[in-house]
Every structure is written in structure tokens, then in C-alpha cells.
């Protein structure tokens, strides 16, 4: 049976990216993206994770308020909290990033993940 898990977003970063490292030394960069829908009063917010080299590029070039294109896949994590209730969080695992609002002195920055989906 065919399957597809793909998401594309264009929006503004809600905060500066934060980079962390896994115990095995892999880089992961976290940031949020706000997407405004026509007619909606509030934006939709997405948590984005960019891994390895793509994460390093995101950390270097992105900052709060920048307009960005993100392509990737959705991933839902599930865990049990302290009260014994099951919690869920869906996030975007970025495969590609492109800045859409460059300053005149900046070169075009476009990056892709080497991770196979």
C-alpha cells in the first residue's frame, strides 16, 4: 500500500533556533514557525527539528522573524506524563530549508538534509 508523509511550510520563525547534541554527538536544531492562513485570526505554530548539517545551517543563518520555506515530514512522539496521562506532540522533521527574505548583502541560502526518508 502506498504511503506519503510530506509537509511544506512558509512562515516566520517565532524564536531564534536552539541547537542541542544527542548523546551520540548528532546535531539537532529546534525552532518554531508561524504560518498565517488567510482569514484566520491567529497563526498556526509548528515545531521544527533540523538534524546534522541542515541543523548547523539553520543555526547559522536563521533568526526570529525570518521568512523561511521548510519541507519535511511529520513525526508524532508519545509519552506518559507524571500523572499517568498519555501526551502527544507532532513536529516537523526538516529535510529542506530555504530563506525567503534575504538582505541585499546575503547570499541565497538553501540546504537539504542528507537523511533518507
SEKEPA-646551 format. One record per residue (C-alpha): residue number from 1; residue in one letter; x, y, z. Coordinates in pm, 1 decimal, padded with zeros to 6 digits, always signed. Example, Ala and Ser with C-alpha at 12.3 -4.5 7.8 and 13.67 -1.06 7.14 Angstrom:
BEGIN
<node><num>1</num><residuo>a</residuo><x>+01230.0</x><y>-00450.0</y><z>+00780.0</z></node>
<node><num>2</num><residuo>s</residuo><x>+01367.0</x><y>-00106.0</y><z>+00714.0</z></node>
This chain:
BEGIN
<node><num>1</num><residuo>x</residuo><x>+00000.0</x><y>+00000.0</y><z>+00000.0</z></node>
<node><num>2</num><residuo>x</residuo><x>+00145.2</x><y>+00343.2</y><z>-00090.9</z></node>
<node><num>3</num><residuo>x</residuo><x>+00216.6</x><y>+00593.7</y><z>+00183.6</z></node>
<node><num>4</num><residuo>x</residuo><x>+00309.0</x><y>+00960.4</y><z>+00190.4</z></node>
<node><num>5</num><residuo>x</residuo><x>+00428.0</x><y>+01177.0</y><z>+00479.2</z></node>
<node><num>6</num><residuo>x</residuo><x>+00526.2</x><y>+01519.9</y><z>+00349.8</z></node>
<node><num>7</num><residuo>x</residuo><x>+00474.6</x><y>+01876.3</y><z>+00470.3</z></node>
<node><num>8</num><residuo>x</residuo><x>+00572.6</x><y>+02212.2</y><z>+00321.2</z></node>
<node><num>9</num><residuo>x</residuo><x>+00553.1</x><y>+02536.0</y><z>+00518.9</z></node>
<node><num>10</num><residuo>x</residuo><x>+00619.2</x><y>+02902.0</y><z>+00450.3</z></node>
<node><num>11</num><residuo>x</residuo><x>+00621.8</x><y>+03117.0</y><z>+00760.0</z></node>
<node><num>12</num><residuo>x</residuo><x>+00818.8</x><y>+03329.6</y><z>+01002.8</z></node>
<node><num>13</num><residuo>x</residuo><x>+01043.0</x><y>+03198.0</y><z>+01278.3</z></node>
<node><num>14</num><residuo>x</residuo><x>+00886.4</x><y>+03252.9</y><z>+01618.7</z></node>
<node><num>15</num><residuo>x</residuo><x>+01215.0</x><y>+03237.6</y><z>+01807.0</z></node>
<node><num>16</num><residuo>x</residuo><x>+01586.2</x><y>+03202.4</y><z>+01746.0</z></node>
<node><num>17</num><residuo>x</residuo><x>+01694.7</x><y>+02844.1</y><z>+01672.4</z></node>
<node><num>18</num><residuo>x</residuo><x>+01837.6</x><y>+02636.6</y><z>+01957.0</z></node>
<node><num>19</num><residuo>x</residuo><x>+02092.4</x><y>+02364.8</y><z>+01887.1</z></node>
<node><num>20</num><residuo>x</residuo><x>+02148.9</x><y>+02060.6</y><z>+02105.2</z></node>
<node><num>21</num><residuo>x</residuo><x>+02350.6</x><y>+01744.9</y><z>+02071.5</z></node>
<node><num>22</num><residuo>x</residuo><x>+02238.6</x><y>+01386.4</y><z>+02123.7</z></node>
<node><num>23</num><residuo>x</residuo><x>+02448.5</x><y>+01156.5</y><z>+02345.5</z></node>
<node><num>24</num><residuo>x</residuo><x>+02594.9</x><y>+01011.7</y><z>+02024.3</z></node>
<node><num>25</num><residuo>x</residuo><x>+02702.1</x><y>+01358.5</y><z>+01905.7</z></node>
<node><num>26</num><residuo>x</residuo><x>+02433.7</x><y>+01423.9</y><z>+01641.2</z></node>
<node><num>27</num><residuo>x</residuo><x>+02328.6</x><y>+01787.2</y><z>+01598.8</z></node>
<node><num>28</num><residuo>x</residuo><x>+01961.3</x><y>+01882.8</y><z>+01622.0</z></node>
<node><num>29</num><residuo>x</residuo><x>+01835.1</x><y>+02238.6</y><z>+01579.1</z></node>
<node><num>30</num><residuo>x</residuo><x>+01487.0</x><y>+02330.2</y><z>+01713.3</z></node>
<node><num>31</num><residuo>x</residuo><x>+01279.3</x><y>+02631.6</y><z>+01613.8</z></node>
<node><num>32</num><residuo>x</residuo><x>+00916.4</x><y>+02731.9</y><z>+01567.9</z></node>
<node><num>33</num><residuo>x</residuo><x>+00748.4</x><y>+02857.0</y><z>+01251.9</z></node>
<node><num>34</num><residuo>x</residuo><x>+00425.9</x><y>+03061.2</y><z>+01246.1</z></node>
<node><num>35</num><residuo>x</residuo><x>+00211.6</x><y>+03019.7</y><z>+00934.9</z></node>
<node><num>36</num><residuo>x</residuo><x>-00064.2</x><y>+03275.0</y><z>+00874.2</z></node>
<node><num>37</num><residuo>x</residuo><x>-00373.6</x><y>+03145.5</y><z>+00695.9</z></node>
<node><num>38</num><residuo>x</residuo><x>-00598.0</x><y>+03389.7</y><z>+00509.3</z></node>
<node><num>39</num><residuo>x</residuo><x>-00897.8</x><y>+03475.5</y><z>+00723.6</z></node>
<node><num>40</num><residuo>x</residuo><x>-00753.7</x><y>+03319.9</y><z>+01040.3</z></node>
<node><num>41</num><residuo>x</residuo><x>-00710.1</x><y>+03543.7</y><z>+01343.2</z></node>
<node><num>42</num><residuo>x</residuo><x>-00416.9</x><y>+03350.3</y><z>+01486.9</z></node>
<node><num>43</num><residuo>x</residuo><x>-00127.0</x><y>+03177.3</y><z>+01308.0</z></node>
<node><num>44</num><residuo>x</residuo><x>-00068.2</x><y>+02802.5</y><z>+01313.4</z></node>
<node><num>45</num><residuo>x</residuo><x>+00252.3</x><y>+02719.5</y><z>+01503.1</z></node>
<node><num>46</num><residuo>x</residuo><x>+00484.5</x><y>+02434.2</y><z>+01410.6</z></node>
<node><num>47</num><residuo>x</residuo><x>+00783.4</x><y>+02294.7</y><z>+01598.7</z></node>
<node><num>48</num><residuo>x</residuo><x>+01062.6</x><y>+02214.2</y><z>+01351.4</z></node>
<node><num>49</num><residuo>x</residuo><x>+01367.0</x><y>+01991.4</y><z>+01406.5</z></node>
<node><num>50</num><residuo>x</residuo><x>+01658.6</x><y>+02001.7</y><z>+01164.4</z></node>
<node><num>51</num><residuo>x</residuo><x>+01929.1</x><y>+01737.9</y><z>+01202.2</z></node>
<node><num>52</num><residuo>x</residuo><x>+02303.1</x><y>+01723.3</y><z>+01132.0</z></node>
<node><num>53</num><residuo>x</residuo><x>+02436.4</x><y>+01956.0</y><z>+00859.5</z></node>
<node><num>54</num><residuo>x</residuo><x>+02092.4</x><y>+02106.4</y><z>+00789.5</z></node>
<node><num>55</num><residuo>x</residuo><x>+02062.8</x><y>+02187.2</y><z>+01161.2</z></node>
<node><num>56</num><residuo>x</residuo><x>+02401.3</x><y>+02357.6</y><z>+01157.0</z></node>
<node><num>57</num><residuo>x</residuo><x>+02297.8</x><y>+02571.4</y><z>+00858.3</z></node>
<node><num>58</num><residuo>x</residuo><x>+01968.2</x><y>+02664.6</y><z>+01026.9</z></node>
<node><num>59</num><residuo>x</residuo><x>+02151.1</x><y>+02766.1</y><z>+01345.4</z></node>
<node><num>60</num><residuo>x</residuo><x>+02395.8</x><y>+02978.3</y><z>+01148.2</z></node>
<node><num>61</num><residuo>x</residuo><x>+02156.0</x><y>+03164.4</y><z>+00919.4</z></node>
<node><num>62</num><residuo>x</residuo><x>+01809.1</x><y>+03170.6</y><z>+01077.6</z></node>
<node><num>63</num><residuo>x</residuo><x>+01681.0</x><y>+03405.6</y><z>+01346.2</z></node>
<node><num>64</num><residuo>x</residuo><x>+01349.8</x><y>+03516.0</y><z>+01494.6</z></node>
<node><num>65</num><residuo>x</residuo><x>+01120.2</x><y>+03681.7</y><z>+01240.0</z></node>
<node><num>66</num><residuo>x</residuo><x>+01293.0</x><y>+03547.8</y><z>+00925.8</z></node>
<node><num>67</num><residuo>x</residuo><x>+01067.1</x><y>+03421.2</y><z>+00645.7</z></node>
<node><num>68</num><residuo>x</residuo><x>+01152.4</x><y>+03061.4</y><z>+00562.4</z></node>
<node><num>69</num><residuo>x</residuo><x>+01039.5</x><y>+02768.2</y><z>+00347.2</z></node>
<node><num>70</num><residuo>x</residuo><x>+01058.4</x><y>+02429.1</y><z>+00519.0</z></node>
<node><num>71</num><residuo>x</residuo><x>+00993.1</x><y>+02090.4</y><z>+00357.5</z></node>
<node><num>72</num><residuo>x</residuo><x>+00999.1</x><y>+01768.7</y><z>+00555.5</z></node>
<node><num>73</num><residuo>x</residuo><x>+00785.6</x><y>+01506.4</y><z>+00723.4</z></node>
<node><num>74</num><residuo>x</residuo><x>+00561.0</x><y>+01492.6</y><z>+01028.5</z></node>
<node><num>75</num><residuo>x</residuo><x>+00662.6</x><y>+01290.6</y><z>+01332.9</z></node>
<node><num>76</num><residuo>x</residuo><x>+00442.9</x><y>+01233.6</y><z>+01637.7</z></node>
<node><num>77</num><residuo>x</residuo><x>+00601.9</x><y>+01147.5</y><z>+01971.4</z></node>
<node><num>78</num><residuo>x</residuo><x>+00402.7</x><y>+00982.3</y><z>+02250.6</z></node>
<node><num>79</num><residuo>x</residuo><x>+00490.5</x><y>+00965.4</y><z>+02620.1</z></node>
<node><num>80</num><residuo>x</residuo><x>+00325.7</x><y>+00925.0</y><z>+02959.7</z></node>
<node><num>81</num><residuo>x</residuo><x>+00344.8</x><y>+01225.5</y><z>+03191.1</z></node>
<node><num>82</num><residuo>x</residuo><x>+00383.4</x><y>+01229.0</y><z>+03572.2</z></node>
<node><num>83</num><residuo>x</residuo><x>+00006.6</x><y>+01196.2</y><z>+03616.2</z></node>
<node><num>84</num><residuo>x</residuo><x>-00002.8</x><y>+00880.2</y><z>+03403.2</z></node>
<node><num>85</num><residuo>x</residuo><x>-00173.4</x><y>+01053.6</y><z>+03110.5</z></node>
<node><num>86</num><residuo>x</residuo><x>-00061.3</x><y>+00990.1</y><z>+02754.1</z></node>
<node><num>87</num><residuo>x</residuo><x>+00072.2</x><y>+01302.3</y><z>+02582.6</z></node>
<node><num>88</num><residuo>x</residuo><x>+00134.5</x><y>+01359.3</y><z>+02210.5</z></node>
<node><num>89</num><residuo>x</residuo><x>+00342.8</x><y>+01612.1</y><z>+02020.1</z></node>
<node><num>90</num><residuo>x</residuo><x>+00359.2</x><y>+01636.0</y><z>+01642.5</z></node>
<node><num>91</num><residuo>x</residuo><x>+00659.2</x><y>+01812.8</y><z>+01492.0</z></node>
<node><num>92</num><residuo>x</residuo><x>+00815.7</x><y>+01868.3</y><z>+01151.5</z></node>
<node><num>93</num><residuo>x</residuo><x>+01143.1</x><y>+01691.5</y><z>+01076.1</z></node>
<node><num>94</num><residuo>x</residuo><x>+01300.6</x><y>+01922.5</y><z>+00818.6</z></node>
<node><num>95</num><residuo>x</residuo><x>+01452.0</x><y>+01783.4</y><z>+00501.5</z></node>
<node><num>96</num><residuo>x</residuo><x>+01497.8</x><y>+02115.2</y><z>+00321.3</z></node>
<node><num>97</num><residuo>x</residuo><x>+01516.6</x><y>+02481.1</y><z>+00420.4</z></node>
<node><num>98</num><residuo>x</residuo><x>+01528.7</x><y>+02797.6</y><z>+00211.8</z></node>
<node><num>99</num><residuo>x</residuo><x>+01538.3</x><y>+03154.5</y><z>+00340.8</z></node>
<node><num>100</num><residuo>x</residuo><x>+01287.1</x><y>+03370.9</y><z>+00155.9</z></node>
<node><num>101</num><residuo>x</residuo><x>+01371.6</x><y>+03716.8</y><z>+00292.4</z></node>
<node><num>102</num><residuo>x</residuo><x>+01733.2</x><y>+03789.0</y><z>+00219.4</z></node>
<node><num>103</num><residuo>x</residuo><x>+01911.6</x><y>+04106.6</y><z>+00299.6</z></node>
<node><num>104</num><residuo>x</residuo><x>+02086.4</x><y>+04255.6</y><z>-00007.1</z></node>
<node><num>105</num><residuo>x</residuo><x>+02432.7</x><y>+04158.3</y><z>+00119.2</z></node>
<node><num>106</num><residuo>x</residuo><x>+02334.5</x><y>+03795.2</y><z>+00193.2</z></node>
<node><num>107</num><residuo>x</residuo><x>+02382.9</x><y>+03511.4</y><z>-00048.5</z></node>
<node><num>108</num><residuo>x</residuo><x>+02094.7</x><y>+03274.7</y><z>-00113.8</z></node>
<node><num>109</num><residuo>x</residuo><x>+02091.6</x><y>+03002.7</y><z>+00149.9</z></node>
<node><num>110</num><residuo>x</residuo><x>+01925.5</x><y>+02675.6</y><z>+00065.7</z></node>
<node><num>111</num><residuo>x</residuo><x>+02007.6</x><y>+02349.7</y><z>+00236.6</z></node>
<node><num>112</num><residuo>x</residuo><x>+01888.2</x><y>+01991.6</y><z>+00233.7</z></node>
<node><num>113</num><residuo>x</residuo><x>+01926.2</x><y>+01707.1</y><z>+00476.6</z></node>
<node><num>114</num><residuo>x</residuo><x>+02122.5</x><y>+01402.4</y><z>+00370.8</z></node>
<node><num>115</num><residuo>x</residuo><x>+01885.7</x><y>+01182.4</y><z>+00572.8</z></node>
<node><num>116</num><residuo>x</residuo><x>+01689.1</x><y>+00936.9</y><z>+00362.4</z></node>
<node><num>117</num><residuo>x</residuo><x>+01314.8</x><y>+00936.2</y><z>+00423.2</z></node>
